[in-house]
């Protein structure tokens, strides 16, 4: 409702709609964002705590991965959903730093709230935040050290930093080595730059055993079983055919009726079908294939013929697994079985079926220079294996990001502290009220070292004061928080390293979402409309945001 010049009320919203305007809208939005950030803040760092999320079906997720927690949480408010999107974007782009991005966004809005209370207009804060975010990324770029794909030890440190606190400490080093080897294996050089398709590193998990029994397979693990009991369960020097059509008799696309009037015709029909299936198997046998992966079904009779020929077969392979098998073995995916040739076959030293906890999996091992590999995660329970899988996926993302950008920074809150200090110096060169917003941005960055200090049981204020003093020194950019010893040390010496891309993406995403939320001064929640409802029925939901 608004009023015209003659003070007459003008109603333009439907009955049941709710509207919140001005400072009330900004206050609600900031409160929601702060609440979401607070929910994941305690998960930050190696000593971060885990969250248990139980959904409406009773399924339990235990994790300290920011993206997973926010994805599993039933967030209703639109601003909360915006922060969930920040975490998802961070996860998709660089694979890690989701908690950092969300906590930083919450801190930026908390500091903006103080500026709003002092009468500073949101557009000025937004302008200051934009300047600060751009400058922070420039400073981070200048502060970063370089890395190459050949620097295996540093890449291992990046993987370890990403996984520490997410899975068993004793398993981190072994997993880090696997991850670096996997990334190096699938990396392809194009125009003097390395391109890494993370999809080509398959992560499979199986309950049973422990994390130290996890392994890197130079090939593909398919979560299927060999189709026939008479087929061999182990083949050496496998010549692999990948077929994306069914080894079955095709049904006619139009309705057809076959009229059979005597037993001889029926026998001839059955023999003809058998002959067609036999011809399919003969085509595969003739080219020398001894292992078949089929994207579709395999008829029971075809299975029998394949087993008699000593050919191993696996059916109903997903399209993504077929592509990975092609990349790993060098095989070409064949659509018409009649057209298969020796050149279409791939190679693996071993194809074998193994059982884990009563479930079978097919291993395609020791391929020649595979461009798709598998990391098999073992875990004592389903929750342990699932969390280890998330940690490994994060680490694959961080190692890939480091190789792509070729730039790294030290962790433990050191880079945030360095950016905070340099942004304060930058703020003095900017005139007007934007200077206050840049200083607020600098203060917000300190939320990361502060949160790490809290998880380590250190006094956050004393820690920040000491860190500021260290970063004022000439070579103080590496000083951060060793959460295990609750001390301030040079993080590069502890090999606590992160890709530059993780930090710049987190800063950019957090800044953009904070700016978007600050620009909102009106929340209009419409009532639900349905043509099927009668006028006497009240619509479901009043349009209010929880």
N, C-alpha and C positions, 0 to 999 in steps of 0.2 A: 504494500500500500504506500502511495506517495500523495502529496497534496499539490493542487495547482495554485496559481497565483491568488485565487480567491479563497484559499484555504479549504477547498472542497476535497474530500478524500477520493483518490482514484485507485481502485483495486484492479491489479493486473495479474495476480497470482490466483491459482485455483484454491478452493477451500481445502484446508488440511496441509497446505504448504507451510514450511517453516523457513524463516529468514533471520540470519544473524549478520550484523553489519559492523563496520568500523573496527574499533579497538577490541570489541568483544570477539569478533571473528579472528583477528590476529592472535589474541590471547589463547583462544581454544586451539587453534592450529599449532601454535608453539608448544602448548602443554602436551598435545598428542605426540608431536615429534620428539619432545624430551622424554616422554614415557617410553616410546619405542626404543630410543637410543639407550635409555637406562636399562632396558630389559636385556640387552646384549653386552653392555659395557663390562660386566664382571667376567665375561668369557675371554677378554683380551689378554694376549701374551701366553707364554709357556706355563704360567701358574694360574691361568684363567680357569674359572669353574665351568662345569657342564650344566646344561639345562635338560630337563625331562619334559617332553611334550606328549600328552595323551590326547588323541583325537576322539571324536564322538563314537568311533567304532571300537575304541579301547586299544588301538595300536599305539605302541610306545616308541618314541624316537629320543635317543640320548645323544646329545652333540654339543660341541662348543663352536661349531662352524656358523658364523653369522647368517649366511644365506640360507642354510638349512633351517635354522631356528625360526627366522622370519617367514620362510615359506610354509613351515608347518603351523605357525601360530595363526589363529583365526582373527586376523586384523580386519576390523570393520570400517574404521574411519578412513575417508579418502586420503588424508594427509599421511596416515600410517601406511596405506597402500603405496603411496609415493616413495616412502623410505624403503619399503620392500622391493620396489622396482630398482632403486639405487643399488641395493645389495645384489640383485639379479644381474644387473648390467655389469657391475664390478666382477662378479663371478664369471660371466660369459667372456668378458674382454681379457682379463688377466688371471683369472682363476683363484685369486686370493685377495686379502685386504678388505673383505666385505664388512667385518666388524668395525674396522678403522673408518671406512667411508660413512657408515651409519652413525657412529659415535661422534665423528667430526661434524656431520650435518646437525645433530642435536645440540652440540656445543656452539656452533655458529648461530643457531636460532636462539639459544639461551642468552648469548651475549648481545644479540640484536634486540632482545626483549628489554634489556637495560637501556639501550640507546633510544628505543621507542618511548620508554618511560621518561627519558630526558627531553622528549619533544623533537627528536630528529626524525625527519620524514623517511618512510620506507624506501623511496626511490633513491635517496642519498646513501642509505645503507647498502642497497643493491649495487649502486655504482662503485662504492668503496670495496665491496666484496669481490666484484668483478676485477677491479684493478689488483687487488691482493692475490686472487687466485692465479691471475696471469703472471704476476711477478713471482709468486711462490714456485710455479712450474719452471720459470726461467732460472731462478736461484738453484732449484733442485738439479736442473740440467747442468749448470755450471759446477755444482758441488760434486756431482756423481763421478765415479771412477769407471774406467772402461773394462770390458771383459770380452773374451772370444770363446768360441765353441770348444777350442782346444784346452781351455783352462778347466780341466775336469774337477780339480779339487775345490775350486771356488763354486762351481755349479753344484757340487755335492753340498757345500755349506748353505747355498740358497735353498736347496730341497730340504735340508735338515732344519733350517730356520722356519720354513713354512710348516713342517710337520710337528715340531717340538710342542708338546702339550696336547696334541690331538690323538696320539697313539703311544704305545709303550716306548719309553725312552731307550730301552735296550735294543729295540727293533729299528730305530730311526736310521742309523748309519747304513744298515743293510738295504733298507727300502730306498734310501737316498741314492745309493750306488745303482740300484736297478733302474730308478727313474732317469738318472743322467744317461745311463747306457741306452735306455729306450728312446729318449729324446734325440741322442746323437745318431741312433740307428735310423730313425725316420726322417731326420732333417735332410732337406734337399736344397742345394745351392742354385739360386737363380739371380742373374744380374749382380753378382758379388754380394748377395744377401741370402741369409738362410731362411727358408720357408718351412714351418713346422705345422703339419696338420695334426692337431691333438686327437682327432677322431681315429687316427691310425694307431694310436696306443690304446689297446683295449684293456680295460680293468675288469677282471672277473673276481668275484668273491665266493668262497665256500667255507661254511662253518666246519669246525673240526681242526685239530692241531693247534698251533699257535702262530703268532705273527712272524716269528723267526723262520718258519717253514714256507713263507711266501717265496715265489720265484719269478724270474723273468724268462719267458719262453720266446726264443727267436722264431716266432711263427704265431699261430692262432690257436686259441682254445675255444672249442664250440660246445655250448651247453646242450648237447644232444647225444644220442647213443647210436651205435651201429645197428642197422635195421634188422639184420637176420642173425640168428644164433649160430649158423654154420659159417658165417664169414669170419676170417681171421681177425683177432683183436689187436694184432701188432704187425705192422708191415715196415720193412726197411726199404730205402730207395724208392719211395712212393712217387709214382707218376700220376698226377692229380688232374681229373677232369671236373670242370665247374659247369654245371648245366642248369639253366634257368627255366627249362620246360619240363613238364611232367613225364615220367617214364610210365605212362598209362595209355590206354586206348582212349583217344579223344571222342567225346560225345559230339553229336551234330549240333550245330548252333540253332537249327530250326527243328521243330517237332517232326520226327520221322518214325515210321512204323515198319518193322521188319516182319515179313510174313513167312513163316516156316511151316511147311505142310507135312514133312516126314522126318524121322530120326536122322537120316543121312545128311539132310540139309543142316540140321542142328549141329551134328558132329563137324561138318565142313566149316560152319560159322565159328565154332569154338576153336578149331584148328587154325583158322585164318587169324583170329585174335592172338592166339599163342604165337603164331608165326611172326606177326607184327612186333610183338614184345621181344621175341628172340632176335629179330633183325636189329632192333634198337641196341640190345646188349652186344650183339656181334659187332656193330659199328664202334662201340666203345672198346671192345676187346681188341679189335683189329688195329687200332692206333697205339695199342700198348699200355693203355691206362689200367692201373690196378687199384685205383681209389676214386670214388665218385662222390661229389657233394652236389646235391640236387636242391634247388630252391623250392621245388614243388613236391608233389607226392610220387611215390614209387609203388607200383602195383605189386601185390603179393607174388604173382607169377614172375614178374621181372626181378624181384628180390631173389627168388629161387634160382633163376638163370644166372644172375650176378654171383651168387654164392657158389654155384657149380663152377663158374669161371675163375673163382678165387679172387673176385673183386670186392673190395670193401665199399659199402655205400652208406651215406648219411642223408636223410631227407629233411624237408621243411626248414632249410637254412634261411635265416633272415637276409634281406637284401644287403644290409650294412655288413653282415658277416661275409657274404659272398664277395663284396668289394674288398674287404680286408684280406680274405684268402687270395684274391687275385694279386693284390699288392705284395703279399708275403711270399707266395709261391711262384709268381711270374706267369700264372695260368691266365688264359683268356676265357671270359664267360661266354658259353656257347648257347645259342637259342634253338638252333635246329640240330638235332642229334646226327642226322644224315651228313651234315656238313663238317663234323668234327675231324680234326687232323692232328698229327703229331705236334705241330707247332703250337697248338692250343693248350697243350698239357703243361702243368706246372710241376715243380719238384720240391720234395721235402725228404730229409734223410729218414725221418721216422713219422709214421702215423699210428697212434695207439689209443685204445679206450682205457680210461682209468675210472675207478669208482671212489667217490668221496661221500661218506655218510649215506650210502645206499643209492646215491645218484650217479649216473654215468656222465662222463665228459670225454670228448674226443680231442686229443692233442695233435697238432700238426707242428712238428718240431724241426729245428736245425735247418731252416730254409737258407738258400744262398742269398746273402745280402738282402734280407727282407725289409721292405719299406712299410711293413705293418707288424707290430709285435704285441704280446700280451703280458700283462703283469697279473699273476694269480695271487690273490690275497687270501691267507688263511687266518682264522680267528676262533678262539675258544667258544664264543657265543655269536649269535646273529648280530647283536648290538655292537660287539667289539669289531667284527668283520666289516659291518656297515660304516662305522666311524673311521676305521682304517682306510676303507675305500674312498671316503670323502677326503681324508687327509692326503692320500696319494694323488687324487684328481687335482687338488689344490696345488700340490708340489709340481705336478706336470705342467700346470698353468704358469707357475712362477719361473720354472727353469726355461720354458719356451719363451716367456716374455723377456727374460734376461738375454737369451740368445738372439732374439729378434732385434731388440733395441741396442744391445751391446753396452748398456749402462747399468751400473749397480750403485746402491747407497747402503750405508750401515743402518742396522735396525736398533731395537731397544729404546726407541723414542729419540735417538740421536738426531735423525734427519728433521723430525718435527721441531725439535728444540733449535736447531740451526736455522730453519726457515722462520721460526717465530722471532728469533733475535734479529735476523736480517730484515724482516718485514717491519719491525719497529723502527729501524734506521731508515727504511724506505718511506715510512709514514711521515717522517719529519720533512721530506722533500715535497710532499703533496699539500697543497693549500686547501682551505675550506674544511667543511665538516666531514668530508670523505676520509680525512686523516683519522678521525675517531673510529670509523668503520674498519679501516685497515688495521688499526691497533686492536680492535675487537677480534679481527680475524687471526691476528698473531696470538692473542690470548687463547683463542679456541684451539689452536694447534697444540697447545700445551696440555690439552685433555688426555692425549695419548701417553706421554711420559708419566703424567699424574696417575692415570689408571694403572699403569704398570707398577708404579711405586706402591700403590694400594694393595695390589695382588701379592706383592713381595713382602708386605707387612712393614714397609718403610713409611716415615712421616711424609706425606705428599708435599707439604709446603716447604719443609727443610730441603727435600730432594730437588724441587724446582729451583730454589735459591742457589743451591750448590751447582746444579746443572747450568744455570745461566752464567755463573762465574767461570765455569770450565769452558763454555762456548765463547766467552770473550777472549780467551787465549788464542794465540796465532794459529795453532794446529789443534783446536779443540772441537772440530766438527764431528769427530768420531765418538765423543763421549755420550754414553747412554747408560741404561740401568741393567745391571746383571741381577736378574730376579732371584737367581739361585743363591747368590752370596749377599744379596741386599746391599750392593755397593755400586758406586758410579765408576765405570771403567771404559776404556776405549773398545768399542764393539767390534772394530775390524780385527783386533787381536784375538777376540773370542770367536771370530768367524761367524758373527751374527750379521748376515748380509741379505738384502732384499733387492729385487729388480726396481729400477727407477720407475718403470711403467706402472707398477702397483701403487706407488705413492702419488704420482701425477694423476692417475685415473681417479684415485680416492679423493684427492683435493678438488679436481674438476667436478666430479659427480656430486660431492657434498655441497660445494659452492652453488652449483646450478639448482639443486633441489631447494636449498635454503633461500635463494633468490626468488624462485617461483612461489614458495610458500609466503614469503614476505610481501609479495605483490598482491596477495589475495586480501581484499577488505570486505568481501560480501560472500556469505554462504547461503545459497538458496537450495533447500531440499524440497523437491516437489512430492506431492502425494502420488501414490501409485494409481495408474489409470487402467481400467479394464472395461471393454465394451460389454462383456458378459455380465458384469455386476449391475444389479438394479440400484435405483437411487436410494433405497432403504438400507442397502448393505454398506457397511463401513469398509473402506479399502484396507488391505493388509499393510501394516506399517504406516506410521504417520509421516514418514519421510525424515524423521530425526536421525541424526548420526549418533551412534553409541560413543 
